[in-house]
Amino acid sequence: MKSLRFLSVLVLTLTVCCTAEQLGAQPGNKPYRAVMGSDGVQEVNILAGNYFFRPSHIIVKVNVPVRFVVRVERGIVPHGLVLKAPEANISIDKDLSRESQTFTFTASGSGRYAFYCPKKLLLFKSHREHGMEGILEVVE
């Protein structure tokens, strides 16, 4: 009986993971240019879901404050956000919760910087390896 229960849980887990991987593929995700708010801060609303960030290519201006508002899609899989670019004075490494979270920074150097989810489920590939990553492009 225990082996049948274990097998059922294993099949269910694999089904959820494989389905989530397929849903995470977001074709046609075009570069998104941050919107300048009346407060002078560039704002980007980001949706984090099963193996994706949307948008996954974000363009912001250098030396202008940026506000990421990150919302997590419903689901059971935890996610995080890592964006580390010390050369541009950016350092974000946070677990994402069900509530929207706001991260504010000012990129001091232009370039392309990767952001990703560092989470990993048991023996499976990390979320980043499944494609849950993106590019922050900082321009003049």
Secondary structure by P-SEA (a helix, b strand, c coil): caaaaaaaaaaaaaaaaaaaaaaaccccccbbbbbbccccbbbbbbbbccccccccbbbbbccbbbbbbccccccccccbbbbbcccccbbbbbbbcccbbbbbbbbccbbbbbbbcccccccccccccccccccccccc
